[in-house]
């Protein structure tokens, strides 16, 4: 499948989770979630293909980076930001593993 398909799939999986966490400001949260993924997704793929860093470590870094982004840009508490970052990324990573027959 083309690489852009996986980015689109990531957005389809993660952005609804973002909207659930920020029901009252879902439009702004949608924009922030999109922009954070626009930053972290290419970075993850570059590091994945050009370094020897384990994909699990990279995904952990993405979840933490996005959590920090949500904390700063959505001005929410750390618990909410971390929960969102880890839940959204665990879902997209897990579904990606299933689709690629790694489980």
N, CA, C and O of each residue as an XYZ file, in Angstrom:
412
protein
N       0.824     -1.178      0.000
C       0.000      0.000      0.000
C       0.878      1.254      0.000
O       1.976      1.246      0.555
N       0.392      2.326     -0.621
C       1.186      3.565     -0.629
C       1.356      4.126      0.778
O       0.495      3.956      1.642
N       2.476      4.792      0.988
C       2.803      5.291      2.318
C       1.767      6.310      2.813
O       1.482      6.345      4.010
N       1.209      7.122      1.947
C       0.220      8.117      2.370
C      -1.028      7.446      2.944
O      -1.730      8.034      3.768
N      -1.305      6.208      2.504
C      -2.457      5.480      3.023
C      -2.338      5.287      4.534
O      -3.324      5.406      5.262
N      -1.127      4.991      4.998
C      -0.920      4.766      6.430
C      -1.072      6.065      7.226
O      -1.538      6.046      8.365
N      -0.680      7.186      6.630
C      -0.901      8.472      7.305
C      -2.393      8.762      7.407
O      -2.876      9.182      8.459
N      -3.112      8.543      6.333
C      -4.558      8.744      6.334
C      -5.234      7.840      7.364
O      -6.129      8.270      8.091
N      -4.795      6.590      7.415
C      -5.348      5.643      8.385
C      -5.066      6.101      9.820
O      -5.927      5.994     10.694
N      -3.872      6.602     10.048
C      -3.525      7.128     11.376
C      -4.480      8.256     11.768
O      -4.967      8.303     12.897
N      -4.740      9.158     10.831
C      -5.657     10.268     11.116
C      -7.073      9.777     11.385
O      -7.742     10.263     12.297
N      -7.525      8.813     10.592
C      -8.879      8.271     10.755
C      -9.043      7.613     12.125
O     -10.124      7.656     12.712
N      -7.983      7.013     12.625
C      -8.043      6.334     13.927
C      -7.876      7.323     15.078
O      -8.629      7.269     16.050
N      -6.909      8.215     14.980
C      -6.553      9.053     16.126
C      -7.426     10.292     16.304
O      -7.712     10.678     17.437
N      -7.851     10.916     15.221
C      -8.594     12.171     15.365
C      -9.942     12.028     16.069
O     -10.314     12.926     16.824
N     -10.692     10.941     15.860
C     -11.912     10.788     16.660
C     -11.628     10.671     18.160
O     -12.415     11.136     18.984
N     -10.511     10.053     18.506
C     -10.134      9.946     19.925
C      -9.866     11.339     20.486
O     -10.266     11.655     21.606
N      -9.192     12.161     19.701
C      -8.921     13.542     20.114
C     -10.235     14.284     20.370
O     -10.368     14.996     21.365
N     -11.195     14.112     19.470
C     -12.491     14.790     19.621
C     -13.241     14.321     20.865
O     -13.928     15.113     21.510
N     -13.114     13.057     21.201
C     -13.766     12.534     22.408
C     -13.163     13.175     23.657
O     -13.884     13.487     24.605
N     -11.848     13.371     23.661
C     -11.187     13.954     24.820
C     -11.483     15.445     24.980
O     -11.459     15.969     26.093
N     -11.760     16.122     23.874
C     -12.017     17.561     23.915
C     -13.353     17.866     23.251
O     -13.408     18.546     22.226
N     -14.416     17.362     23.838
C     -15.757     17.529     23.269
C     -16.153     18.992     23.121
O     -16.767     19.379     22.126
N     -15.804     19.793     24.105
C     -16.232     21.182     24.105
C     -15.461     22.034     23.088
O     -15.983     23.041     22.608
N     -14.237     21.644     22.759
C     -13.418     22.386     21.794
C     -12.943     21.452     20.676
O     -11.777     21.488     20.282
N     -13.844     20.629     20.176
C     -13.453     19.571     19.256
C     -12.879     20.092     17.939
O     -12.007     19.440     17.365
N     -13.334     21.239     17.441
C     -12.808     21.762     16.170
C     -11.346     22.176     16.311
O     -10.514     21.856     15.462
N     -11.050     22.880     17.374
C      -9.671     23.293     17.630
C      -8.801     22.072     17.921
O      -7.668     21.984     17.449
N      -9.330     21.143     18.691
C      -8.596     19.916     19.017
C      -8.308     19.097     17.762
O      -7.243     18.492     17.642
N      -9.251     19.080     16.833
C      -9.064     18.378     15.569
C      -7.887     18.976     14.795
O      -7.059     18.249     14.245
N      -7.825     20.297     14.760
C      -6.714     20.977     14.095
C      -5.386     20.655     14.776
O      -4.399     20.340     14.111
N      -5.370     20.735     16.096
C      -4.140     20.447     16.847
C      -3.722     18.990     16.643
O      -2.542     18.708     16.434
N      -4.676     18.071     16.702
C      -4.357     16.661     16.475
C      -3.798     16.420     15.088
O      -2.846     15.657     14.925
N      -4.380     17.065     14.087
C      -3.881     16.934     12.723
C      -2.459     17.468     12.608
O      -1.591     16.814     12.031
N      -2.221     18.655     13.157
C      -0.893     19.265     13.074
C       0.163     18.462     13.824
O       1.292     18.325     13.355
N      -0.201     17.935     14.979
C       0.750     17.095     15.726
C       1.102     15.838     14.938
O       2.264     15.435     14.892
N       0.095     15.216     14.316
C       0.363     14.037     13.500
C       1.159     14.390     12.253
O       1.978     13.595     11.791
N       0.926     15.567     11.711
C       1.671     16.026     10.546
C       3.154     16.192     10.879
O       4.007     16.084      9.999
N       3.453     16.452     12.137
C       4.832     16.556     12.601
C       5.410     15.185     12.983
O       6.508     14.832     12.552
N       4.671     14.416     13.790
C       5.236     13.185     14.347
C       5.263     12.020     13.365
O       6.183     11.202     13.411
N       4.272     11.926     12.476
C       4.205     10.766     11.576
C       5.396     10.708     10.620
O       6.028      9.657     10.515
N       5.728     11.801      9.918
C       6.909     11.734      9.040
C       8.200     11.534      9.830
O       9.099     10.818      9.390
N       8.285     12.165     10.987
C       9.481     12.016     11.815
C       9.671     10.557     12.226
O      10.780     10.027     12.155
N       8.597      9.917     12.652
C       8.665      8.499     13.024
C       9.139      7.660     11.838
O       9.999      6.795     11.998
N       8.594      7.903     10.669
C       8.956      7.103      9.502
C      10.391      7.331      9.056
O      11.067      6.388      8.643
N      10.860      8.554      9.133
C      12.254      8.832      8.797
C      13.177      8.105      9.761
O      14.136      7.455      9.345
N      12.883      8.217     11.051
C      13.716      7.537     12.046
C      13.614      6.025     11.926
O      14.600      5.317     12.136
N      12.438      5.527     11.592
C      12.239      4.087     11.455
C      13.075      3.508     10.311
O      13.675      2.442     10.449
N      13.108      4.209      9.201
C      13.783      3.670      8.022
C      15.263      4.024      7.930
O      15.999      3.372      7.189
N      15.717      5.037      8.660
C      17.104      5.458      8.536
C      17.933      5.301      9.806
O      19.101      5.688      9.839
N      17.333      4.736     10.846
C      18.093      4.461     12.068
C      17.779      3.037     12.515
O      16.913      2.373     11.946
N      18.470      2.593     13.507
C      18.221      1.262     14.041
C      17.358      1.292     15.292
O      17.323      0.318     16.044
N      16.666      2.388     15.520
C      15.852      2.525     16.729
C      14.632      1.616     16.625
O      13.958      1.589     15.595
N      14.357      0.890     17.668
C      13.222     -0.018     17.717
C      11.915      0.744     17.555
O      11.740      1.822     18.123
N      10.993      0.173     16.771
C       9.713      0.833     16.488
C       8.908      1.092     17.761
O       8.185      2.084     17.840
N       9.023      0.225     18.744
C       8.298      0.432     19.999
C       8.809      1.673     20.736
O       8.022      2.412     21.327
N      10.108      1.900     20.702
C      10.698      3.086     21.325
C      10.248      4.331     20.560
O       9.922      5.353     21.163
N      10.231      4.239     19.227
C       9.782      5.369     18.423
C       8.319      5.718     18.711
O       7.971      6.893     18.835
N       7.470      4.702     18.817
C       6.055      4.938     19.116
C       5.885      5.561     20.500
O       5.026      6.420     20.698
N       6.689      5.135     21.435
C       6.671      5.734     22.775
C       7.037      7.216     22.687
O       6.410      8.061     23.325
N       8.054      7.514     21.892
C       8.457      8.906     21.693
C       7.361      9.737     21.045
O       7.156     10.894     21.411
N       6.657      9.148     20.081
C       5.549      9.848     19.428
C       4.437     10.134     20.434
O       3.909     11.245     20.477
N       4.082      9.142     21.239
C       3.018      9.327     22.231
C       3.386     10.432     23.219
O       2.545     11.256     23.575
N       4.631     10.447     23.655
C       5.079     11.482     24.593
C       5.097     12.853     23.925
O       4.667     13.843     24.517
N       5.595     12.909     22.695
C       5.644     14.179     21.966
C       4.253     14.749     21.741
O       4.021     15.939     21.951
N       3.327     13.896     21.312
C       1.962     14.362     21.088
C       1.298     14.761     22.413
O       0.518     15.713     22.453
N       1.600     14.046     23.480
C       1.053     14.407     24.796
C       1.521     15.794     25.214
O       0.736     16.601     25.713
N       2.792     16.060     25.009
C       3.335     17.384     25.333
C       2.649     18.446     24.469
O       2.305     19.525     24.952
N       2.458     18.130     23.199
C       1.773     19.063     22.302
C       0.354     19.360     22.756
O      -0.067     20.517     22.766
N      -0.385     18.325     23.130
C      -1.749     18.544     23.614
C      -1.746     19.332     24.919
O      -2.587     20.209     25.120
N      -0.815     19.025     25.794
C      -0.726     19.748     27.066
C      -0.499     21.240     26.830
O      -1.163     22.083     27.434
N       0.436     21.553     25.952
C       0.770     22.953     25.708
C      -0.269     23.684     24.870
O      -0.631     24.820     25.178
N      -0.746     23.043     23.822
C      -1.621     23.737     22.872
C      -3.098     23.709     23.260
O      -3.848     24.629     22.935
N      -3.508     22.652     23.955
C      -4.904     22.575     24.399
C      -5.071     23.060     25.841
O      -6.190     23.188     26.337
N      -3.947     23.326     26.502
C      -3.934     23.814     27.881
C      -4.771     22.937     28.807
O      -5.592     23.421     29.585
N      -4.536     21.631     28.696
C      -5.213     20.677     29.570
C      -4.216     20.182     30.613
O      -3.040     20.541     30.564
N      -4.676     19.365     31.551
C      -3.758     18.845     32.564
C      -2.937     17.685     31.988
O      -3.267     17.122     30.944
N      -1.870     17.353     32.692
C      -0.945     16.318     32.225
C      -1.613     14.962     32.082
O      -1.358     14.237     31.121
N      -2.463     14.620     33.032
C      -3.115     13.303     32.989
C      -3.941     13.141     31.725
O      -3.886     12.098     31.073
N      -4.702     14.162     31.379
C      -5.533     14.109     30.184
C      -4.656     14.043     28.929
O      -4.930     13.265     28.014
N      -3.615     14.853     28.894
C      -2.723     14.869     27.732
C      -2.021     13.527     27.547
O      -1.939     13.018     26.429
N      -1.517     12.955     28.632
C      -0.840     11.658     28.550
C      -1.802     10.543     28.177
O      -1.473      9.682     27.362
N      -2.992     10.557     28.773
C      -3.992      9.539     28.425
C      -4.331      9.614     26.942
O      -4.374      8.590     26.260
N      -4.569     10.814     26.446
C      -4.892     10.981     25.034
C      -3.747     10.517     24.143
O      -3.963      9.762     23.195
N      -2.546     10.959     24.441
C      -1.389     10.578     23.629
C      -1.182      9.081     23.563
O      -0.916      8.528     22.496
N      -1.305      8.427     24.702
C      -1.051      6.990     24.733
C      -2.217      6.171     24.183
O      -1.993      5.166     23.509
N      -3.436      6.573     24.452
C      -4.589      5.826     23.930
C      -4.662      5.937     22.415
O      -4.811      4.930     21.724
N      -4.559      7.162     21.893
C      -4.655      7.362     20.443
C      -3.544      6.612     19.704
O      -3.795      5.968     18.686
N      -2.330      6.699     20.217
C      -1.215      6.042     19.538
C      -1.220      4.535     19.720
O      -0.799      3.804     18.824
N      -1.688      4.063     20.859
C      -1.803      2.611     21.044
C      -2.830      2.029     20.073
O      -2.624      0.955     19.509
N      -3.925      2.741     19.888
C      -4.946      2.279     18.936
C      -4.408      2.233     17.517
O      -4.554      1.222     16.831
N      -3.788      3.313     17.071
C      -3.304      3.333     15.691
C      -2.159      2.341     15.483
O      -2.080      1.704     14.433
N      -1.284      2.205     16.458
C      -0.184      1.243     16.349
C      -0.726     -0.185     16.356
O      -0.293     -1.017     15.558
N      -1.656     -0.468     17.237
C      -2.246     -1.808     17.303
C      -2.988     -2.188     16.034
O      -2.841     -3.302     15.534
N      -3.783     -1.266     15.514
C      -4.505     -1.554     14.270
C      -3.522     -1.710     13.111
O      -3.733     -2.530     12.217
N      -2.445     -0.918     13.132
C      -1.408     -1.074     12.111
C      -0.751     -2.443     12.167
O      -0.471     -3.043     11.129
N      -0.506     -2.935     13.360
C       0.071     -4.279     13.505
C      -0.881     -5.345     12.975
O      -0.462     -6.285     12.299
N      -2.144     -5.193     13.283
C      -3.134     -6.156     12.807
C      -3.221     -6.136     11.284
O      -3.239     -7.189     10.647
N      -3.272     -4.955     10.710
C      -3.381     -4.835      9.251
C      -2.152     -5.376      8.524
O      -2.247     -5.853      7.393
N      -1.014     -5.297      9.176
C       0.216     -5.803      8.565
C       0.544     -7.235      9.014
O       1.649     -7.726      8.784
N      -0.422     -7.893      9.651
C      -0.293     -9.296     10.059
C       0.871     -9.574     10.987
O       1.505    -10.626     10.891
N       1.164     -8.634     11.894
C       2.243     -8.850     12.850
C       1.755     -9.493     14.124
O       2.558     -9.878     14.973
N       0.454     -9.615     14.271
C      -0.082    -10.233     15.490
C      -0.623    -11.595     15.128
O      -1.129    -12.308     15.995
